[in-house]
């Protein structure tokens, strides 16, 4: 497999005077720096609290991505994104006991697991698209990133692999090749990036044991893919780029957090 591109951005969110001690360093990992028309790219985050006040975050990754994580074109006008609706949804979330939150303490880092964060460039498709990643903390307060840039490209090829049908309807799996990269996509209205593939191997798909799981063969390499969650459950790291990065980044965060806690204990 040819080496795929990785785009990493270290992003700093700052606060207005009312929240002068709330800020964060946000590491955003995008697994490629290009998109095709109609694509929602994906990534993951490491959030480090660099302020002196705790940062309240949803514990569950799905809840976090649904109510606190937002990607918007840059430059943007917040009014275009329904900030009042975002606040209303957030307050509803906070009022419901079944949704858990936790405080990310000063100096500590958190990495979400078990979910892709879709980070669409909402600007009209073009050769260069810029967007920001924001975390909403309620009452109109955001931690905003600096801009990220992705390229809009015309792929060298799009090849149909198979059509999968279940209780949720039908969707197509296709391969998209651009220069020295080849990726599996799910086509369902738009294009949703799944994971990188070798450039030339034949791709085969067969049902797997669990509901919604399929075994995808990249040549002679089996990959167990959860179609409903759009996640690799078993497979080589060269295909499971999201899982590999998340696992390694979480290990580093845990080690860093242990050191932060040790220093705090010594100071008490």
C-alpha positions in Angstrom: 0.0 0.0 0.0 1.3 3.4 -0.9 1.6 5.8 2.0 -1.5 8.0 2.4 -1.3 11.6 3.3 -2.1 12.8 6.8 -3.0 16.3 7.8 -2.5 17.3 11.4 -3.4 20.7 12.8 -2.7 22.0 16.3 -5.5 24.5 17.0 -5.9 27.0 19.8 -9.3 28.0 21.1 -9.4 31.3 23.1 -12.2 32.8 25.2 -13.9 36.2 25.6 -13.3 38.1 28.9 -16.2 36.4 30.6 -14.4 33.1 30.3 -10.9 34.4 30.5 -9.5 31.2 32.1 -11.2 28.8 29.6 -9.1 27.8 26.6 -7.9 24.6 24.9 -5.3 23.2 22.5 -7.2 21.1 20.0 -5.3 18.6 17.9 -7.3 17.6 14.8 -6.3 14.6 12.8 -7.6 14.5 9.2 -6.5 11.3 7.4 -6.2 12.9 4.0 -6.0 16.5 2.7 -8.3 16.2 -0.2 -12.0 15.5 -0.8 -14.2 14.8 -3.8 -17.4 16.6 -4.6 -20.1 15.5 -2.1 -17.7 14.0 0.4 -17.8 14.3 4.2 -14.2 13.8 5.4 -13.5 12.4 8.8 -11.0 12.8 11.6 -10.5 12.6 15.4 -9.6 15.0 18.1 -7.3 15.4 21.1 -8.5 18.2 23.4 -6.0 19.6 26.0 -7.3 22.0 28.6 -4.7 24.8 28.6 -6.7 27.1 30.9 -7.3 27.2 34.6 -11.0 26.3 34.6 -12.5 22.8 33.9 -14.1 22.3 30.4 -17.4 20.5 30.5 -17.6 17.9 27.7 -20.2 15.2 26.8 -18.8 11.8 27.9 -20.2 9.9 24.9 -18.6 10.5 21.6 -21.9 10.4 19.7 -23.4 12.9 22.0 -20.3 15.2 21.8 -20.3 15.1 18.0 -24.1 15.7 17.8 -24.3 18.7 20.3 -20.9 20.2 20.9 -18.7 19.6 17.8 -19.3 21.8 14.8 -17.4 22.3 11.5 -18.1 25.5 9.6 -16.8 27.2 6.5 -14.2 29.9 7.1 -14.7 32.8 7.1 -18.3 32.3 8.4 -21.2 34.2 9.9 -22.4 32.4 13.0 -26.0 33.4 12.3 -25.9 31.3 9.2 -25.5 28.2 11.4 -28.5 28.6 13.7 -26.7 29.5 16.9 -29.9 29.9 18.8 -30.9 26.3 17.8 -27.5 25.1 18.8 -28.0 26.7 22.2 -31.5 25.3 22.6 -30.4 21.8 21.7 -27.4 22.1 24.1 -29.5 23.2 27.0 -32.0 20.4 26.3 -29.1 17.9 26.4 -27.9 19.3 29.7 -31.3 19.0 31.3 -31.6 15.3 30.5 -30.2 13.0 33.2 -29.4 10.1 30.7 -26.7 12.2 29.0 -23.4 12.2 31.0 -20.8 15.0 31.1 -17.4 15.2 32.6 -15.0 18.0 33.5 -11.7 18.0 31.5 -9.4 19.4 34.2 -6.7 22.0 33.6 -3.6 20.5 32.0 -5.3 17.2 31.0 -6.1 15.8 27.5 -9.0 13.8 26.3 -9.3 11.6 23.2 -12.7 10.3 22.1 -13.0 6.7 21.0 -15.3 4.5 18.9 -16.6 7.2 16.5 -15.5 9.0 13.4 -16.1 12.7 13.6 -17.4 14.0 10.3 -15.8 17.3 9.5 -17.4 18.6 6.2 -16.1 21.6 4.5 -19.4 23.5 4.2 -18.1 26.0 1.7 -19.0 25.5 -2.0 -16.8 22.8 -3.6 -13.7 24.4 -5.0 -10.0 23.7 -5.4 -9.3 25.0 -1.9 -11.8 24.9 0.9 -11.2 26.3 4.4 -13.1 25.5 7.6 -12.9 25.7 11.3 -13.6 23.2 14.0 -15.5 24.5 17.1 -16.5 23.1 20.4 -19.7 24.6 22.0 -19.8 25.0 25.7 -23.1 26.7 26.1 -24.5 30.3 26.4 -22.9 31.4 23.2 -19.3 30.4 24.2 -17.2 28.5 21.7 -13.7 27.2 21.5 -12.8 27.9 17.8 -9.9 26.4 15.8 -7.7 28.2 13.4 -8.6 27.4 9.8 -7.9 24.0 8.2 -7.6 23.7 4.5 -8.5 20.8 2.2 -8.3 20.5 -1.5 -11.3 19.8 -3.7 -10.2 17.3 -6.4 -11.5 15.4 -9.4 -10.6 11.7 -8.7 -8.7 9.6 -11.2 -11.4 6.9 -10.9 -14.5 5.9 -9.0 -15.2 2.1 -9.2 -18.3 0.3 -7.9 -17.5 -2.6 -5.5 -20.9 -3.8 -4.4 -24.4 -2.7 -3.2 -25.4 -3.6 0.3 -29.1 -3.8 1.3 -30.4 -4.1 4.9 -33.3 -2.8 7.0 -31.8 0.7 6.7 -32.0 0.6 2.9 -29.3 0.2 0.2 -26.0 1.9 -0.1 -23.0 1.4 -2.5 -19.4 0.7 -1.6 -17.1 2.3 -4.1 -13.3 2.8 -4.4 -12.0 6.3 -5.2 -8.5 6.7 -6.5 -6.6 9.9 -6.6 -2.9 10.0 -7.5 -1.2 7.4 -5.2 -4.1 6.9 -2.9 -7.1 4.6 -3.0 -9.9 4.7 -0.5 -13.1 2.8 0.2 -16.2 5.0 0.4 -19.8 4.5 1.3 -22.1 6.2 -1.2 -25.4 7.1 0.4 -26.6 10.4 -1.0 -23.1 11.9 -0.5 -19.8 10.2 -0.3 -18.6 9.0 3.2 -14.9 8.1 3.5 -14.3 4.7 5.1 -10.6 3.7 5.0 -7.5 3.5 2.7 -6.9 0.5 0.5 -4.0 -0.8 -1.5 -3.7 0.7 -5.0 -4.1 -2.4 -7.1 -5.6 -5.3 -5.0 -8.9 -6.7 -5.9 -11.6 -5.7 -3.3 -14.1 -8.3 -2.3 -17.0 -8.0 0.2 -18.8 -10.8 2.0 -21.2 -11.0 5.0 -19.7 -11.4 8.5 -21.2 -12.9 11.7 -22.5 -9.8 13.5 -25.4 -7.8 12.2 -24.3 -5.0 9.9 -20.7 -6.3 9.8 -19.0 -7.3 6.6 -15.6 -8.8 5.8 -13.8 -6.8 3.2 -10.8 -8.4 1.5 -8.1 -6.1 0.3 -6.3 -8.7 -1.7 -5.6 -11.4 0.9 -6.0 -9.1 3.9 -9.4 -9.5 5.7 -11.0 -6.4 7.3 -14.1 -6.7 9.5 -16.1 -3.5 8.8 -19.0 -2.3 10.8 -21.2 -0.7 8.2 -23.7 0.9 10.6 -20.9 2.7 12.6 -18.6 3.0 9.6 -15.7 1.6 11.7 -13.1 -1.1 11.3 -13.5 -3.7 14.0 -10.6 -5.9 13.0 -8.0 -5.2 10.4 -4.4 -4.1 9.8 -3.3 -0.7 11.0 -2.4 0.4 7.4 -6.2 0.2 6.7 -7.4 1.1 10.2 -5.8 4.5 10.3 -8.5 5.9 12.6 -8.2 3.1 15.1 -4.4 3.2 15.1 -4.2 7.0 15.6 -6.9 6.9 18.3 -5.2 4.1 20.2 -1.7 5.6 20.1 -2.9 9.2 20.9 -5.0 7.9 23.8 -2.0 6.1 25.3 0.0 9.3 25.1 -2.8 11.3 26.6 -3.1 8.9 29.5 0.6 9.1 30.2 0.6 12.9 30.0 -2.4 13.1 32.3 -0.8 10.8 34.9 2.2 13.2 34.9 0.0 16.2 35.3 -1.8 14.6 38.3 1.5 13.6 39.9 2.8 17.1 39.8 -0.5 18.5 41.2 -0.3 16.0 44.0 3.3 17.1 44.8 2.2 20.7 45.0 -0.6 20.0 47.5 
